């Protein structure tokens, strides 16, 4: 983890708390900080050459999102993946993203379609090259762009926070044979639905995509591929 927490990655002109939060959160989501791993605030502060205060503030925010457990006298650890949390994350994400797609369908332009298709190509190349972290990042840009079409920045932020437990599962699952290809086809269906300018069709295409991903996640949990409690 230490090499990921490089002080040169921080922009000292911007609030440190948010940057430290983003760095540590990404390490948790990608599994570089594994469930149960200890987060040593003093060590993080030393690695980033910052005081303990912004680290403590970042950890508090991660705790609010149930990504870390802060236990008095026992320290701070990355939470274990909890099936109940995964289920809640799915329900929240599905509701918000269905509305995001419905709103975008009414505002879709040719330029928007071109941008989404470009992201689809980038996603496909990342999967072909087995760059799975890059594939997930591109997948997120695809979903975020749909919210951007309708200028729904706050909606995307709510989605991003709510889907954290699902993201932890995604990094385990994407290397599975056929998982990435299935996602690409579902994204194509979403683009077609958005291009139709039919809000209900877009809502359904998004729901189908997220429900398929969730079903795969639950199967992986039940098979023990994703350790949960």
PEJOQUI-V500038 format. One record per backbone hydrogen bond with DSSP energy under -1.0 kcal/mol. CO is the residue of the C=O (numbers start at 1). NH is the residue of the N-H. If there is no record, write none. Layout:
CO & NH
CO & NH
//
This chain:
1 & 4
1 & 5
4 & 6
6 & 9
7 & 10
11 & 14
15 & 19
16 & 20
17 & 21
18 & 22
19 & 23
20 & 24
21 & 25
22 & 26
23 & 27
24 & 28
25 & 29
26 & 30
27 & 32
27 & 33
34 & 37
37 & 78
40 & 44
41 & 45
42 & 46
43 & 47
44 & 48
45 & 50
52 & 56
53 & 57
54 & 58
55 & 59
56 & 60
57 & 61
58 & 62
59 & 63
60 & 64
61 & 65
62 & 67
63 & 66
67 & 79
69 & 77
71 & 74
71 & 75
75 & 71
76 & 39
77 & 69
78 & 36
81 & 229
82 & 86
83 & 87
84 & 88
85 & 89
86 & 90
87 & 91
88 & 92
89 & 93
90 & 94
91 & 95
92 & 96
93 & 97
94 & 98
95 & 99
96 & 100
97 & 101
98 & 102
99 & 103
100 & 104
101 & 105
104 & 107
109 & 113
110 & 114
111 & 115
112 & 116
113 & 117
114 & 118
115 & 119
116 & 120
117 & 121
118 & 122
119 & 123
120 & 124
121 & 125
122 & 126
123 & 127
124 & 128
125 & 129
126 & 131
127 & 130
130 & 132
131 & 135
132 & 136
133 & 137
134 & 138
135 & 139
136 & 140
137 & 141
138 & 142
139 & 143
140 & 144
141 & 145
142 & 146
143 & 147
144 & 148
145 & 149
147 & 152
148 & 151
152 & 156
153 & 157
154 & 158
155 & 159
156 & 160
157 & 161
158 & 162
159 & 163
161 & 164
163 & 167
164 & 168
165 & 169
166 & 170
167 & 171
169 & 173
170 & 174
173 & 176
176 & 179
178 & 182
179 & 183
180 & 184
181 & 185
182 & 186
183 & 187
184 & 188
185 & 189
186 & 190
187 & 191
188 & 192
189 & 193
190 & 194
191 & 195
194 & 197
198 & 202
199 & 203
200 & 204
201 & 205
202 & 206
203 & 207
204 & 208
205 & 209
206 & 210
207 & 211
208 & 212
209 & 213
210 & 214
211 & 215
212 & 216
213 & 217
214 & 218
215 & 219
216 & 220
217 & 221
218 & 222
219 & 223
220 & 225
220 & 226
221 & 224
//
